[in-house]
Amino acid sequence: MNEQRMQHSVQASGLADILERVLDKGIVIAGDISISLVEVDLLNIRVRLVVASVDRAMAMGINWWQSDPYLSSNAHRLEEENRELRSRIERLEASALSAS
């Protein structure tokens, strides 16, 4: 019984070490699925998966969760600011067109 518990502990430790390395370095898994019938593409699926820690993802320039309205309270403010800026640009462009 004790040997079994020790083996389980070693396996869990090994898995934890592997997971720590993957999260620290990051890993990318990519694949394409294409379904065709008589040489006519019916469905194309592109799968891209990145597994990394938050710190590593941010170092790679991945930070989509910071602007996702479902994950960030700051995202609503950014969306409103974006709408205001687009409206301002439209007014400036309309003003420039009427002036020329």
Secondary structure, DSSP 8 states (H G I E B T S, - for coil): -HHHHHHHHHHHHHHHHHHHHHHHH-EEEEEEEEEEETTEEEEEEEEEEEE--HHHHHHTT--GGGT-TTT-THHHHHHHHHHHHHHHHHHHHHHHHHH-
